[in-house]
Amino acid sequence: MADTAGTPVETPIKSAGATTAAQAAGAPAAVSGRPASSYGAGSQPQAQPHDPSKPPVKRQIVCFSFYKVMPEWRRLPAETRAEHKAAFAEVLAKWNKPGEFLSMTYSTVGTRGDVDMCVWSIGYAVDELNRMRSELMATPLGGYLTAPHNFLAMTKRSQYQIDRPDESEGEGRGAIRPGGQKYIFIYPFWKTRAWYLLPAEERKRLMDEHIRIGLQYPRVKLNTTYSFGIDDQEFVVAFETNFPEDFLDLVQQLRETEISMYTLQDTPIFSCVRLSAEEMLNRIG
């Protein structure tokens, strides 16, 4: 978990239920009766060199792109806007490739003033991400969009499953399926340099309290990805839940922990509503 929330912890687990292809491309899954929390039981894992005796772990590329539509677009005839939205949605559908590339769509209308929508993509190559975003911006709607925020990150292990059976196998790693909850809260995150200089035992002590509090909110699921050297932030964290009130209470409680002193920055924060691509686009006009 991270500090607004705290120090990011990579402890992937399998979600309570498998997300169907329809859910991955459209509306959120039904609420599960089992906890969705991904908190671990120890301190943040340290970077380790690859063990040559084991097969290499294929890391995933994760990108959160936030778009704002220009006012001029909303003044276009309804028929023209419908054509633009259809072309944009067609590109999103084209790039939903089971086992290779996945995108989920969210609306931020009414929750942020500087962005209208979010596209969360997970794949295996920066080039694929580059080509997909290029095709989106080449659509007629793309000519009316700005991208005020864009966060690039990677998994350290296969944390997100894109209908690949091998992602939950080997090296004791688990997998979670993103996009199963109605709401997601996303923000970039930086720790202070002092945090990285603390002894491992001290970091574990601080994390123990952090994790204990996190486990009190099992209806909030954490996704942590890493951006060291590939983007400005150090981490990108995304909290999925069907209960925004749980996330608010969790963050407030974690602000009172000792580890919060080691947060350098954890803004901007984006509150997003999970929608199909078509509904996301309809809500911008």
Buried (B, 14 or more C-beta within 10 A) or exposed (E): BBBBBBBBBBBBBEBBBEBEEEBBBBEBBEBBEEBBBBBBEEBBEEEEEEEEEEEEBEBBBBBBBBBBBEEEBEEBEEEEBEBBBBBBBEBBEEBBBEEBBBBBBBBBBEBBEEBBBBBBBBBBEEEBBEEBBEBBBEBBBBEBBEBEBEBBBBBBBBBBBBBBEEBBEEEEBBBBBBBBBBBBBBBBBBBEEEBEEBEEEEBBBBBEBBBEBBBEBEBBBBBBBBBEEEBEBBBBBBBBBBBBEBBEBBBEBBEEBEBBEBBBBBEBBBBBBBBBBBBBBBBBB
